[in-house]
Amino acid sequence: MTSCIPYGRQSISEEDIEAVCAVLRSDFLTCGPKVEEFEARIMELTGARHAIAVNSATSALHLAMLAASIGRGDRVITSPNTFLASANCAAYVGATPDFADIDPVSYNLDPAALQQGWKPDVKAVVAVDYAGQPCDMPAIAAVARERGAVVIEDASHAVGGGFIHEGETWKIGNHPWADMTVFSFHPVKTMTTGEGGVLMTNNDAFAAKARQLRSHGIVREPSHFLGLVDANPQPSTLNPQLSERGPWYHEMQDLGYNYRITDIQCALGLSQLKRLPQFLTRRREIVRQYNEAFSGLSWLRTPGLKEVQNRDLISWHLYTVQIDFKALGKTRTEVMAELKQQQVGTQVLYIPAHLQPWYRKSFGYAPGKCPAAEAYYSQALSLPLYPAMNQIELELVTKAVYNVLS
Ligand SMILES: *Cc1c(COP(=O)(O)O)cnc(C)c1O
């Protein structure tokens, strides 16, 4: 057993290591067959028509903004209860990141608050599935689309998850209420590629744009734009030298990036995907046992569920409880230190994004903007949750929580 049980940790098997080593012995470390194979498996898993694998979820969110032509003069609303990337992606393209408050039960973007805080320049909504619990996507999409905005689901926490709407089951990555969806494969998330992410969409135009911008905006096919599609092309007025077409031919059609993921990472991802069902089962089981164990603690509230959130479909990334530190008579720092002494690592996720210094300085956001997210934050504590956590460790955590909180 480790000296301290962390709040989250990757699970790497000998098969994972073998899969990575096999790529290291092969011809392609990047731009090879494992990338396409990984994308194909993600499409199988979710049913999404397109999957564009990239070097991080942050890159995927940036590409989603660019694909939807979000830019200067536009506003993007997201949840304050998220990792900063969900909002930063709007700033990358010159748009204004903004925040609407969370629902106090699910800790996800509240559709009513989204509607209330709507402004005419909002062009996109980034809905974050906090802890893996799906947002109320149908309600969020209804608000956003009625007002002409695209819906991007930041499902970095919700790989392999799903939800129920009006009796029907939907998979995250392929449902009618998100135009684009993002997963993260950072080691702390549900499954990992070391660093990595994927953008999924059923929209052909968004997919084509994101794919192109992933690799410097370069296309291989000659375009009409340069007048080079004829069998006997005339010299382009823009660039006569480009009229000679050979195997080396490529055009830069847009200013893109190097957001490519490697074959090494995708081999790890493919191997991890095989174990994803086990990961999800174990995570659900740990959450079930935690909920049961903590039901008798008066200062602690376990995660609540909304109508769309079905226990059997949630892909749990985090187990975050609410603790009434005032009633308990201990500060959060004291509770974390006492738990640490009993070998239990914890984390606080998240400081409301709108209260970060850069957001305050750049956009004038201040405390009181999102009261539910701020209240949630003051009581939030994430306990250890990862698939390799065994029964002994689980009992150690529940005992430690009881010792410290009662
Ligand atoms: C982790 C995370 C990201 C960023 O993921 P990276 O792959 O590390 O770039 C974005 N959004 C949320 C909600 C996350 O938790």
The ligand as an SDF file (V2000), in Angstrom:
LIG
                    3D

 15 15  0  0  0  0  0  0  0  0999 V2000
   -8.7030   18.2600  -17.1940 C   0  0  0  0  0  0  0  0  0  0  0  0
   -9.7180   19.1680  -17.7510 C   0  0  0  0  0  0  0  0  0  0  0  0
   -9.5170   19.9060  -18.9310 C   0  0  0  0  0  0  0  0  0  0  0  0
   -8.2080   19.9710  -19.6210 C   0  0  0  0  0  0  0  0  0  0  0  0
   -7.7090   18.7510  -19.9450 O   0  0  0  0  0  0  0  0  0  0  0  0
   -6.2100   18.5990  -20.4840 P   0  0  0  0  0  0  0  0  0  0  0  0
   -6.2690   17.3070  -21.2250 O   0  0  0  0  0  0  0  0  0  0  0  0
   -5.3390   18.5530  -19.2750 O   0  0  0  0  0  0  0  0  0  0  0  0
   -5.9140   19.7580  -21.3470 O   0  0  0  0  0  0  0  0  0  0  0  0
  -10.5660   20.6500  -19.4220 C   0  0  0  0  0  0  0  0  0  0  0  0
  -11.7470   20.7050  -18.7830 N   0  0  0  0  0  0  0  0  0  0  0  0
  -11.9710   20.0320  -17.6450 C   0  0  0  0  0  0  0  0  0  0  0  0
  -13.3140   20.1170  -16.9990 C   0  0  0  0  0  0  0  0  0  0  0  0
  -10.9610   19.2520  -17.0880 C   0  0  0  0  0  0  0  0  0  0  0  0
  -11.1630   18.6250  -15.9330 O   0  0  0  0  0  0  0  0  0  0  0  0
  1  2  1  0
  2  3  1  0
  2 14  2  0
  3  4  1  0
  3 10  2  0
  4  5  1  0
  5  6  1  0
  6  7  2  0
  6  8  1  0
  6  9  1  0
 10 11  1  0
 11 12  2  0
 12 13  1  0
 12 14  1  0
 14 15  1  0
M  END
$$$$
